Amino acid sequence: MTKDEKFELVEAFIVEHQHAHYRLAYSYVKNKENALDIVQEAILKALRSVDRLSEVQYLKTWFYRIIVNTAIDFIRKHQRVTVMDDEILTVHLPASDNQVTDFDLQEAVDHLPPTYKTIIILRFFEDLKIEEIADITGDNVNTVKTRLYTALRKLRVDMGEEYQYE
């Protein structure tokens, strides 16, 4: 496959799955503008390095890895600055009694270290398989499984639940 054919394939993939890419970036930064910046930067990186995509069947994991790494880099660069969308601010304002939202879980996931947060987001929010997560993170399957269970344990502790053995 020529570089131009790969470029067109990547371009079509990006356009077709743009909402999923935005959702993934947003799950890291919780801000519309920052998520769009991350996606834009990831697209630029992908199109510049399209020749590094050796196997076309790994396009999704290749691009997800770029988004995840770009999001983590963004967070590291902007650690002290936290900007919230208006939607998030209205969610935190006093609400009616019938509105139920699990803020504790969202907050607990946001406070996980990037390695664990990535695995939780990819597994439960993006519904990816363990093998796909391993490809995206560059880890082996057993490492991903161990980190997933560790992250889930940390979430249970952070949310004040006792770890129960059955």
HELIX and SHEET records of a PDB file:
HELIX    1   1 LYS A    3  GLU A   16  1                                  14    
HELIX    2   2 GLN A   18  VAL A   29  1                                  12    
HELIX    3   3 LYS A   32  ARG A   48  1                                  17    
HELIX    4   4 VAL A   50  ARG A   52  5                                   3    
HELIX    5   5 VAL A   56  TYR A   58  5                                   3    
HELIX    6   6 LEU A   59  LYS A   77  1                                  19    
HELIX    7   7 ASP A   86  HIS A   92  1                                   7    
HELIX    8   8 PHE A  103  ASP A  110  1                                   8    
HELIX    9   9 PRO A  114  ILE A  120  1                                   7    
HELIX   10  10 ILE A  121  PHE A  125  3                                   5    
HELIX   11  11 ILE A  130  THR A  137  1                                   8    
HELIX   12  12 VAL A  141  ASP A  158  1                                  18    
END                                                                             
